[in-house]
Amino acid sequence: MAKKDAKPRLISWVLLLQEFDFVVKDRKGTKNQVADHLSRLEEEAMLKLGDRVEINDAFLDEHVLSASHDLIPWFADFANCLASDLVPPGLSFHQWKMFMHDVKKFFWDEPYMYRSCTYGIIRHCVPEVEMLSILEACHALPVGGLHSGIRTAHKILQCRYYCPTIHQDAQYFAKSCDRCQRKRGISKRQELPMNLILMIELFDVWGIDFIGPFLSSYEMKYILVEVDYVSKFVETIVLPNNEGKNVTTFLKKNIFSRFGTPRAIISDGGSHFCNKLFR
């Protein structure tokens, strides 16, 4: 209550507690056995007995052999209701109504349970422990074919097995399959686009570009490079600047007169290549 620099959340609690009359009684940590009762009790026992108390880790057989929640099949509540008319406790009216509606689709035939699906198809209900072996048989074995998750789920349904998460389990199993990841075929997403290929011959297409500027050497700062796309033949010349007039002079003397007029010249679109003189 006397704290001055309080955050808004603490202030809201202070305002709420001001409506009540109460007395705060502080208890020492050594006397408070509720907050940390295990260590406190052990410490007090050591002080009384003067020796270390060994923890008794012995359990009864029924505790050790009891089934955990992960091993209980998903249809345990339906099986109990069909076999012994036992409804799961703690259900609301809406949950109880939904449970009674769903239990009509199942029937118990000792020691198995079946579900009546669409078109009158009866499927065997499979617990989660057995679902992994069924997925492996319908996907990874030679009769499976290493198909996708949707097709694997359809194969399991064709074998008259049922599980509420059969599609999700099949998708996850197919994505995590090591053989599928190593031998997976190329899909349309991974194929290269089908573009038209330009059939060219020697010295039909040239690529041209400037390199520089460099440090001046005999007043030369730039290197003009032209490469043939087919033969990778290179023609170079050093120039004092990168003007378009020098480019056209180089093309007339070194390219056109020796190799003929090309079908295309590819450049980076600079002003020294895209001008009236170059066209």
KOLLO-975454 format. One line per 8 residues: number of its first residue (from 1); their letters; for each residue x, y, z of N, C-alpha, C, O. Coordinates in steps of 0.001 Angstrom, whole numbers, plus 500000, padded with zeros to 6 digits. Layout:
# residues N
NUM	a	X,Y,Z,X,Y,Z,X,Y,Z,X,Y,Z ~ ... .
//
This chain:
# residues 279
1	makkdakp	500823,498784,500000,500000,500000,500000,500854,501262,500000,500439,502286,499457 ~ 502027,501205,500593,502879,502388,500694,503811,502540,499503,504621,503467,499470 ~ 503712,501655,498534,504626,501736,497387,504204,502916,496507,503040,503027,496121 ~ 505150,503785,496198,504845,504995,495439,504935,504729,493941,503982,504988,493207 ~ 506063,504218,493487,506262,503982,492058,505692,502609,491711,506416,501615,491658 ~ 504407,502575,491481,503728,501311,491186,503237,501314,489745,502910,502360,489185 ~ 503192,500132,489161,502692,499982,487804,501161,499977,487804,500546,499750,488846 ~ 500549,500221,486660,499068,500269,486614,498409,498981,487095,497344,499026,487709 .
9	rliswvll	499020,497850,486826,498410,496602,487275,498417,496508,488794,497441,496055,489393 ~ 499521,496936,489424,499590,496916,490883,498644,497938,491496,498064,497697,492554 ~ 498489,499077,490833,497571,500102,491345,496137,499597,491335,495373,499878,492259 ~ 495766,498854,490299,494406,498316,490250,494154,497341,491395,493054,497305,491946 ~ 495184,496537,491762,495019,495642,492906,494944,496405,494225,494215,496003,495132 ~ 495687,497497,494340,495641,498320,495555,494263,498922,495732,493720,498912,496836 ~ 493684,499453,494648,492343,500023,494727,491297,498972,495072,490318,499254,495762 ~ 491518,497760,494583,490567,496699,494886,490666,496262,496348,489649,495965,496974 .
17	lqefdfvv	491886,496222,496897,492075,495772,498277,491700,496833,499299,491522,496519,500476 ~ 491577,498088,498867,491204,499141,499810,489783,498995,500310,489423,499599,501320 ~ 488969,498210,499630,487590,498028,500059,487470,497085,501244,486409,497008,501863 ~ 488549,496356,501577,488485,495355,502634,489383,495758,503795,490368,496478,503626 ~ 489014,495272,504986,489817,495434,506189,490539,494123,506460,489895,493105,506711 ~ 491848,494134,506413,492606,492900,506590,493925,493232,507275,494379,494377,507278 ~ 494525,492194,507854,495803,492317,508553,496767,491330,507912,496433,490157,507746 ~ 497957,491793,507553,498971,490959,506931,499878,490414,508016,500480,491176,508771 .
25	kdrkgtkn	499977,489088,508096,500844,488421,509061,501956,487722,508297,501701,486840,507477 ~ 503171,488114,508566,504320,487535,507876,504817,486313,508639,504860,486315,509869 ~ 505190,485271,507904,505719,484047,508491,507095,483771,507894,507291,483910,506686 ~ 508017,483394,508712,509362,483118,508256,509368,481913,507317,508499,481043,507378 ~ 510375,481895,506448,510466,480795,505500,510725,479449,506149,510295,478419,505630 ~ 511430,479445,507288,511712,478173,507961,510462,477582,508607,510390,476372,508824 ~ 509481,478424,508913,508247,477942,509533,507124,477726,508517,506085,477147,508835 ~ 507348,478201,507293,506318,478055,506266,506566,476753,505520,507465,476677,504682 .
33	qvadhlsr	505775,475727,505818,505954,474416,505207,505069,474214,503980,505076,473139,503381 ~ 504334,475202,503617,503428,475054,502490,504115,475431,501181,503931,474761,500165 ~ 504897,476491,501208,505496,476972,499966,506494,475968,499395,506475,475686,498197 ~ 507357,475435,500239,508383,474491,499785,508429,473337,500777,509418,473150,501486 ~ 507347,472567,500816,507184,471606,501906,508154,470435,501799,508541,469876,502825 ~ 508560,470044,500585,509438,468885,500460,510807,469161,501080,511312,468379,501885 ~ 511396,470297,500685,512724,470608,501223,512656,470971,502700,513574,470650,503455 ~ 511564,471649,503133,511457,472018,504540,511304,470783,505428,511954,470669,506467 .
41	leeeamlk	510450,469876,505013,510245,468671,505817,511504,467835,505886,511830,467281,506937 ~ 512219,467739,504770,513451,466961,504780,514491,467607,505665,515232,466923,506371 ~ 514547,468935,505625,515519,469634,506457,515198,469467,507935,516100,469255,508745 ~ 513914,469561,508293,513539,469382,509685,513798,467951,510144,514218,467723,511278 ~ 513545,466983,509251,513808,465587,509634,515291,465345,509841,515686,464594,510733 ~ 516121,465987,509009,517561,465829,509180,518021,466446,510496,518904,465912,511167 ~ 517407,467590,510863,517804,468203,512119,517366,467359,513307,518081,467282,514306 ~ 516203,466727,513212,515713,465927,514331,516462,464605,514435,516891,464208,515519 .
49	lgdrvein	516617,463927,513298,517244,462614,513334,518750,462678,513318,519423,461740,513746 ~ 519284,463780,512827,520727,463908,512770,521357,463083,511691,522573,462895,511714 ~ 520601,462577,510744,521140,461762,509671,520328,462058,508417,519213,462574,508488 ~ 520889,461734,507305,520208,461984,506040,519085,460970,505836,519273,459771,506043 ~ 517936,461458,505435,516784,460592,505227,516754,460192,503767,516708,461043,502879 ~ 516780,458870,503519,516716,458360,502162,515288,458448,501636,514329,458183,502362 ~ 515159,458827,500354,513849,458933,499729,513353,457541,499378,514064,456767,498736 ~ 512169,457231,499785,511579,455927,499511,510950,455952,498121,509904,456566,497912 .
57	dafldehv	511595,455284,497183,511099,455271,495813,510422,453960,495457,510345,453619,494277 ~ 509935,453223,496421,509245,451958,496166,507785,452242,495857,507135,453008,496569 ~ 507265,451625,494792,505878,451779,494386,505194,450418,494388,505833,449376,494241 ~ 503921,450456,494553,503142,449229,494473,503044,448755,493031,503183,449543,492096 ~ 502801,447450,492861,502749,446881,491517,501616,447459,490702,501762,447655,489496 ~ 500492,447737,491333,499375,448271,490564,499664,449677,490052,499107,450088,489034 ~ 500517,450412,490735,500887,451737,490248,501853,451649,489074,501767,452430,488126 ~ 502780,450682,489147,503763,450542,488085,503110,450034,486801,503442,450497,485710 .
65	lsashdli	502189,449092,486929,501583,448463,485772,500335,449178,485288,499665,448685,484382 ~ 500008,450309,485855,498809,451017,485416,499053,451642,484055,500170,452058,483747 ~ 498009,451706,483243,498117,452242,481888,498167,453755,481933,497409,454392,482665 ~ 499057,454323,481152,499138,455775,481063,498083,456297,480104,497426,455532,479398 ~ 497936,457610,480095,496907,458223,479260,497230,458081,477777,496317,458050,476952 ~ 498519,457994,477420,498888,457885,476012,498528,456527,475418,498330,456413,474208 ~ 498439,455459,476289,498156,454131,475781,496663,453843,475693,496263,452815,475146 ~ 495840,454732,476221,494394,454516,476160,493912,454844,474755,494176,455947,474275 .
73	pwfadfan	493213,453935,474071,492747,454229,472706,491703,455327,472698,491059,455613,473707 ~ 491553,455936,471526,490627,457065,471413,489172,456629,471547,488318,457457,471861 ~ 488865,455347,471317,487486,454890,471380,487162,454256,472727,486184,453515,472826 ~ 487961,454524,473782,487731,453892,475083,486391,454312,475674,485682,453483,476245 ~ 486034,455598,475543,484754,456064,476084,483581,455422,475357,482587,455056,475985 ~ 483688,455281,474028,482607,454640,473282,482493,453159,473644,481391,452624,473762 ~ 483648,452500,473818,483621,451083,474173,483010,450869,475552,482247,449922,475747 ~ 483331,451731,476511,482759,451610,477851,481255,451839,477833,480506,451185,478559 .
81	clasdlvp	480822,452776,476994,479388,453052,476916,478635,451897,476265,477532,451561,476694 ~ 479221,451283,475230,478546,450192,474538,478560,448899,475347,477598,448131,475324 ~ 479671,448663,476072,479800,447409,476801,479154,447461,478180,478557,446480,478621 ~ 479269,448605,478868,478801,448680,480257,477859,449832,480517,477489,450056,481670 ~ 477448,450579,479492,476539,451732,479662,477130,452777,480602,476419,453371,481412 ~ 478445,452993,480484,479128,453995,481300,479402,455228,480463,480061,455145,479426 ~ 478906,456360,480902,479112,457628,480212,480257,458364,480890,480321,458365,482120 ~ 481163,458988,480148,482267,459731,480783,481739,460802,481724,480829,461547,481361 .
89	pglsfhqw	482290,460892,482917,481808,461908,483873,482281,463309,483492,483230,463486,482728 ~ 481594,464285,484047,481986,465679,483851,481571,466287,482533,482111,467325,482149 ~ 480627,465681,481818,480177,466227,480535,479025,467191,480747,478148,466951,481577 ~ 479031,468271,480003,477897,469183,480017,476736,468585,479222,476859,467522,478615 ~ 475613,469291,479242,474454,468756,478530,474707,468688,477030,474315,467722,476375 ~ 475362,469714,476483,475657,469711,475050,476661,468611,474705,476511,467922,473695 ~ 477697,468447,475557,478684,467394,475305,478065,466008,475433,478378,465107,474655 ~ 477189,465844,476414,476523,464550,476580,475638,464238,475377,475564,463094,474928 .
97	kmfmhdvk	474972,465262,474863,474113,465061,473697,474935,464687,472463,474536,463809,471698 ~ 476085,465348,472264,476945,465011,471141,477544,463613,471292,477686,462880,470313 ~ 477894,463250,472534,478462,461927,472771,477441,460835,472467,477781,459835,471835 ~ 476215,461008,472900,475179,460015,472643,474833,459937,471159,474419,458886,470670 ~ 475005,461059,470437,474767,461032,468993,475880,460282,468262,475614,459569,467295 ~ 477131,460440,468721,478250,459785,468052,478339,458300,468397,478787,457503,467573 ~ 477920,457920,469600,478061,456529,470006,477132,455615,469222,477342,454402,469191 ~ 476116,456174,468593,475201,455354,467794,475880,454806,466533,475416,453822,465957 .
105	kffwdepy	476983,455446,466103,477669,454998,464899,478613,453828,465170,479144,453238,464230 ~ 478831,453482,466450,479759,452412,466812,478973,451228,467380,477867,451380,467898 ~ 479575,450057,467267,479022,448878,467928,480180,447980,468350,481217,447906,467690 ~ 479962,447304,469472,481008,446524,470140,480823,445054,469840,479733,444507,470004 ~ 481901,444415,469394,481933,442973,469170,483207,442460,469818,484293,442559,469246 ~ 483065,441920,471000,484211,441515,471817,485232,440730,470991,484846,439750,470354 ~ 486510,441110,470967,487127,442224,471704,487391,443445,470829,488271,444241,471159 ~ 486670,443621,469736,486927,444724,468811,485706,445630,468751,484600,445255,469138 .
113	myrsctyg	485951,446851,468243,484877,447804,468041,484891,448245,466588,485958,448397,465993 ~ 483727,448450,466022,483571,448806,464622,482729,450068,464515,481986,450428,465428 ~ 482870,450727,463371,482112,451947,463115,481386,451816,461786,481946,451362,460788 ~ 480145,452220,461801,479339,452206,460582,479523,453537,459866,479080,454574,460359 ~ 480176,453515,458702,480470,454727,457941,479441,454923,456832,478418,454239,456792 ~ 479723,455856,455942,478800,456155,454856,478667,454971,453914,479572,454145,453800 ~ 477516,454901,453235,477181,453824,452300,477157,452453,452983,477313,451427,452322 ~ 476959,452437,454313,476848,451176,455030,478140,450414,455181,478111,449221,455483 .
121	iirhcvpe	479287,451064,454980,480583,450389,455105,480959,450303,456580,480909,451303,457297 ~ 481333,449113,457029,481738,448871,458416,483254,448779,458463,483869,447978,457759 ~ 483848,449621,459313,485301,449663,459424,485723,449344,460846,485017,449635,461812 ~ 486906,448735,460943,487476,448346,462229,488174,449545,462861,489030,450162,462227 ~ 487823,449884,464101,488431,451016,464805,489817,450610,465299,489985,449585,465959 ~ 490795,451432,464967,492192,451117,465255,492726,452115,466280,492552,453318,466083 ~ 493369,451674,467369,493993,452613,468309,495259,453212,467738,495767,452773,466706 ~ 495766,454233,468435,496950,454931,467936,498184,454045,467921,499074,454254,467096 .
129	vemlsile	498263,453050,468822,499443,452194,468887,499567,451353,467623,500678,451117,467149 ~ 498455,450902,467073,498485,450060,465879,498473,450870,464594,498729,450320,463523 ~ 498183,452167,464672,498052,452972,463465,499382,453139,462749,499407,453247,461523 ~ 500497,453163,463490,501807,453356,462862,502163,452180,461962,502673,452377,460859 ~ 501900,450962,462418,502213,449792,461591,501327,449733,460355,501780,449284,459302 ~ 500072,450175,460454,499176,450195,459295,499638,451237,458289,499609,450987,457084 ~ 500062,452401,458766,500574,453431,457868,501826,452961,457140,501989,453202,455943 ~ 502697,452297,457864,503931,451808,457230,503632,450737,456192,504288,450679,455152 .
137	achalpvg	502640,449885,456467,502300,448829,455520,501641,449390,454263,501913,448914,453161 ~ 500784,450387,454414,500073,450958,453262,500879,452006,452518,500452,452477,451464 ~ 502031,452377,453044,502821,453423,452376,504213,452942,451983,504623,453120,450836 ~ 504947,452336,452916,506364,452055,452684,506636,450651,452171,507670,450431,451541 ~ 505745,449688,452416,505993,448322,451944,505833,448239,450425,505268,449153,449824 ~ 506318,447166,449789,506188,447048,448327,504765,447167,447820,504553,447631,446700 ~ 503767,446753,448625,502374,446887,448182,501860,448313,448361,500791,448652,447853 ~ 502615,449156,449083,502170,450531,449320,502430,451447,448147,501534,452174,447717 .
145	glhsgirt	503635,451425,447624,503956,452236,446455,504508,453606,446743,504766,454366,445810 ~ 504706,453962,448035,505255,455279,448388,504433,456412,447775,504986,457326,447162 ~ 503112,456349,447943,502233,457381,447408,502125,458553,448382,502725,458539,449457 ~ 501354,459563,447992,501173,460748,448816,500283,460427,450015,499766,459317,450148 ~ 500117,461429,450887,499321,461205,452091,497861,460948,451793,497227,460135,452466 ~ 497300,461641,450772,495888,461448,450449,495640,460045,449917,494669,459390,450300 ~ 496516,459589,449039,496333,458258,448478,496606,457168,449517,495968,456116,449489 ~ 497535,457406,450420,497778,456446,451495,496571,456337,452407,496203,455238,452823 .
153	ahkilqcr	495944,457479,452724,494732,457443,453553,493602,456699,452849,492848,455973,453496 ~ 493475,456871,451530,492447,456144,450789,492704,454640,450802,491761,453851,450849 ~ 493980,454237,450760,494290,452810,450811,493941,452229,452181,493476,451093,452271 ~ 494162,452998,453245,493800,452517,454579,492289,452380,454705,491797,451424,455303 ~ 491554,453332,454144,490094,453238,454183,489590,452064,453355,488590,451438,453707 ~ 490276,451762,452257,489889,450601,451463,490134,449292,452214,489463,448293,451954 ~ 491089,449292,453139,491332,448101,453961,490357,447994,455128,490502,447110,455973 ~ 489368,448879,455188,488304,448865,456200,488836,449173,457598,488378,448592,458582 .
161	yycptihq	489814,450098,457687,490272,450590,458977,489743,452002,459180,489498,452731,458219 ~ 489569,452380,460457,489044,453711,460755,489796,454307,461938,490094,453633,462924 ~ 490093,455617,461799,490688,456416,462872,490300,457859,462599,490361,458282,461444 ~ 489906,458634,463593,489451,460009,463318,490529,460911,462726,490204,461881,462042 ~ 491796,460615,462971,492892,461448,462453,493664,460731,461356,494877,460901,461239 ~ 492973,459932,460554,493672,459107,459569,494290,459958,458465,495387,459646,458000 ~ 493614,461030,458030,494151,461870,456960,495356,462683,457446,496355,462790,456735 ~ 495270,463256,458652,496406,464013,459183,497610,463112,459420,498742,463497,459128 .
169	daqyfaks	497370,461900,459956,498485,460985,460206,499139,460533,458903,500361,460398,458832 ~ 498325,460300,457873,498890,459867,456593,499712,460976,455947,500772,460710,455380 ~ 499230,462225,456027,499992,463347,455478,501323,463510,456193,502355,463703,455549 ~ 501309,463433,457517,502551,463601,458281,503509,462437,458016,504717,462646,457906 ~ 502981,461208,457911,503843,460051,457672,504486,460127,456296,505655,459773,456140 ~ 503730,460589,455287,504285,460691,453934,505350,461786,453847,506348,461624,453145 ~ 505144,462895,454554,506124,463981,454520,507402,463620,455263,508477,464098,454900 ~ 507309,462784,456297,508483,462408,457082,509124,461106,456622,510063,460631,457261 .
177	cdrcqrkr	508646,460520,455541,509217,459273,455033,510579,459554,454393,510687,460407,453512 ~ 511599,458851,454826,512960,459075,454326,513090,458648,452860,513746,459333,452076 ~ 512485,457545,452491,512585,457068,451109,511887,458016,450144,512349,458219,449022 ~ 510776,458594,450582,510067,459545,449706,510896,460809,449488,510912,461361,448388 ~ 511582,461265,450533,512390,462470,450401,513599,462237,449500,514046,463160,448818 ~ 514135,461013,449487,515323,460721,448677,514980,460411,447225,515739,460767,446324 ~ 513840,459749,446984,513481,459293,445648,512251,459991,445103,511588,459476,444203 ~ 511943,461160,445643,510753,461869,445197,510950,462380,443775,512016,462900,443447 .
185	giskrqel	509930,462236,442928,509999,462701,441549,509885,464210,441446,509511,464889,442402 ~ 510214,464722,440266,510168,466154,440008,508729,466541,439690,508109,465964,438796 ~ 508207,467506,440412,506852,467981,440175,506876,469131,439168,507939,469598,438759 ~ 505686,469575,438782,505591,470679,437830,506159,471967,438404,506646,472820,437662 ~ 506099,472110,439714,506640,473315,440340,508160,473388,440182,508725,474480,440139 ~ 508822,472234,440097,510281,472205,439996,510764,472188,438554,511967,472307,438322 ~ 509871,472044,437574,510291,472014,436183,510608,473427,435690,509999,474401,436133 ~ 511565,473524,434773,511922,474805,434190,510868,475224,433176,510281,474364,432520 .
193	pmnlilmi	510613,476509,433029,509612,476952,432048,510055,476647,430625,511243,476698,430304 ~ 509087,476332,429782,509365,475994,428389,509440,477286,427566,508428,477762,427052 ~ 510628,477834,427450,510840,479055,426677,511386,478715,425291,511995,477665,425086 ~ 511156,479613,424360,511671,479439,423010,513187,479602,423006,513718,480512,423644 ~ 513875,478732,422298,515336,478781,422195,515707,479426,420864,515246,478979,419813 ~ 516530,480469,420893,516963,481163,419696,518113,480389,419056,519171,480229,419665 ~ 517906,479910,417830,518929,479158,417114,519879,480157,416442,519487,480851,415503 ~ 521093,480227,416910,522069,481181,416389,523318,480430,415966,523570,479302,416391 .
201	elfdvwgi	524086,481086,415123,525348,480534,414653,526488,481418,415144,526274,482339,415933 ~ 527695,481135,414675,528858,481910,415102,528717,483368,414695,528328,483680,413569 ~ 529038,484246,415621,529096,485696,415398,527732,486270,414997,527665,487304,414333 ~ 526616,485580,415410,525285,486142,415181,524854,487055,416322,524146,488036,416094 ~ 525276,486743,417553,524892,487527,418731,526156,487864,419508,526958,486991,419841 ~ 526310,489158,419788,527450,489642,420552,526949,490320,421822,525872,490914,421856 ~ 527773,490210,422864,527541,490956,424091,528614,491998,424261,529800,491705,424104 ~ 528207,493232,424587,529151,494347,424637,528972,495094,425940,527854,495263,426427 .
209	dfigpfls	530112,495552,426516,530048,496303,427768,531393,496974,428011,532425,496569,427477 ~ 531342,498024,428844,532544,498764,429244,533025,498248,430599,532222,497857,431446 ~ 534353,498252,430795,534982,497969,432080,535774,499203,432477,536591,499700,431702 ~ 535534,499688,433662,536230,500885,434125,535280,501828,434834,534136,501471,435114 ~ 535754,503042,435128,537067,503611,434761,538197,503114,435664,538001,502839,436848 ~ 539386,503009,435063,540586,502631,435769,541482,503857,435926,541166,504940,435434 ~ 542603,503668,436620,543591,504732,436707,544171,505009,435321,544421,504085,434546 ~ 544374,506253,435027,544804,506653,433687,546176,506079,433365,547120,506214,434144 .
217	syemkyil	546274,505430,432192,547530,504887,431688,547640,505284,430227,546925,504764,429371 ~ 548544,506211,429955,548657,506790,428610,547321,507364,428167,546925,507231,427009 ~ 546613,508022,429129,545322,508669,428912,544211,507672,428557,543174,508075,428029 ~ 544405,506417,428831,543383,505410,428599,542782,504995,429951,543515,504637,430873 ~ 541428,505045,430067,540743,504764,431326,539726,503619,431226,539333,503055,432248 ~ 539294,503269,429994,538218,502278,429839,538671,501148,428918,539546,501322,428070 ~ 538051,499989,429111,538248,498829,428240,536890,498425,427700,535979,498128,428474 ~ 536742,498409,426379,535518,497977,425727,535669,496505,425339,536581,496137,424598 .
225	vevdyvsk	534757,495666,425855,534835,494221,425654,533602,493775,424886,532486,494186,425202 ~ 533804,492925,423863,532706,492347,423106,532968,490844,422975,534041,490418,422547 ~ 531949,490046,423360,532078,488588,423433,531017,487957,422545,529851,488348,422581 ~ 531436,486967,421739,530485,486204,420940,529796,485164,421822,530462,484465,422587 ~ 528461,485054,421724,527696,484196,422604,527903,482711,422323,527713,481892,423222 ~ 528287,482342,421104,528430,480926,420760,529853,480447,421011,530065,479484,421747 ~ 530810,481102,420414,532198,480650,420516,532952,481249,421689,534073,480828,421975 ~ 532359,482235,422385,533015,482941,423488,534281,483661,423034,535195,483895,423826 .
233	fvetivlp	534322,484010,421746,535454,484770,421216,535375,486195,421736,534297,486789,421773 ~ 536516,486747,422139,536561,488049,422799,537344,489029,421945,538415,488707,421429 ~ 536792,490241,421800,537474,491370,421171,537497,492511,422172,536455,492858,422727 ~ 538661,493105,422418,538795,494195,423382,539572,495337,422778,540326,495153,421823 ~ 539386,496523,423337,540128,497716,422939,540121,498681,424112,539136,498771,424844 ~ 541240,499413,424294,541327,500419,425352,540931,501767,424771,541307,502096,423646 ~ 540165,502556,425544,539645,503836,425079,539838,504875,426162,539850,504544,427347 ~ 539989,506137,425766,540141,507209,426768,538830,507557,427463,538850,508079,428578 .
241	nnegknvt	537663,507275,426814,536357,507592,427405,535356,506549,426939,535688,505665,426149 ~ 534136,506658,427433,533092,505697,427076,531982,506351,426258,530800,506150,426536 ~ 532353,507112,425277,531385,507786,424426,530874,506831,423354,531535,505849,423016 ~ 529697,507129,422827,529098,506285,421815,529830,506304,420497,529784,505323,419754 ~ 530513,507408,420180,531248,507491,418921,532370,506468,418873,532613,505863,417829 ~ 533065,506267,420004,534138,505278,420040,533590,503850,419910,534258,502968,419369 ~ 532376,503636,420409,531774,502303,420314,531482,501960,418859,531825,500870,418402 ~ 530860,502870,418131,530523,502599,416733,531779,502439,415879,531798,501608,414971 .
249	tflkknif	532816,503208,416149,534067,503065,415407,534688,501689,415635,535189,501054,414707 ~ 534643,501243,416893,535184,499915,417197,534373,498815,416497,534953,497847,416005 ~ 533048,498949,416447,532224,497940,415794,532495,497879,414298,532558,496791,413727 ~ 532654,499026,413658,532875,499044,412205,534227,498437,411834,534322,497666,410879 ~ 535258,498781,412579,536604,498348,412216,536901,496922,412674,537550,496173,411944 ~ 536441,496528,413870,536849,495246,414449,535803,494144,414311,536153,492964,414349 ~ 534543,494495,414154,533499,493463,414149,532862,493332,412770,532902,492264,412160 ~ 532268,494435,412276,531499,494346,411026,532391,493984,409843,532002,493176,408999 .
257	srfgtpra	533576,494572,409775,534448,494318,408626,535056,492915,408659,535446,492402,407610 ~ 535148,492284,409820,535789,490973,409939,534787,489827,410013,535000,488783,409397 ~ 533674,490009,410773,532737,488912,411003,531353,489155,410401,530479,488295,410503 ~ 531146,490298,409784,529843,490588,409220,528915,491229,410248,529232,491333,411433 ~ 527749,491655,409743,526780,492316,410621,526062,491266,411470,525482,490332,410914 ~ 526083,491392,412810,525410,490400,413658,523888,490581,413650,523367,491618,413241 ~ 523200,489540,414113,521747,489614,414215,521309,490411,415425,520245,491029,415396 ~ 522099,490416,416492,521728,491139,417715,522986,491484,418482,523968,490743,418455 .
265	iisdggsh	522948,492637,419180,524011,493066,420085,523351,493323,421439,522452,494157,421543 ~ 523789,492619,422461,523189,492703,423797,524076,493574,424668,525283,493351,424762 ~ 523464,494575,425308,524195,495498,426182,523372,495725,427435,522289,495161,427594 ~ 523906,496568,428336,523196,496883,429568,522256,498070,429421,521679,498524,430409 ~ 522096,498570,428229,521168,499678,427991,521710,501029,428374,520931,501951,428616 ~ 523038,501187,428440,523608,502483,428768,523450,503489,427645,523134,503120,426514 ~ 523668,504761,427953,523497,505815,426955,524530,505723,425839,524276,506190,424729 ~ 525681,505135,426110,526702,505007,425067,526381,503869,424107,527035,503732,423073 .
273	fcnklfr	525374,503043,424436,524927,501989,423511,523566,502303,422890,523313,501937,421743 ~ 522711,502961,423618,521372,503288,423134,521341,504758,422705,520986,505630,423499 ~ 521713,505033,421450,521681,506398,420913,521425,506330,419418,521384,505249,418830 ~ 521257,507471,418823,520911,507548,417397,522068,507030,416542,521825,506341,415551 ~ 523300,507335,416889,524454,506901,416112,524603,505372,416122,524930,504764,415103 ~ 524359,504767,417284,524470,503310,417398,523385,502631,416569,523662,501632,415906 ~ 522137,503156,416588,521069,502572,415770,521372,502678,414307,520577,502235,413478 .
//
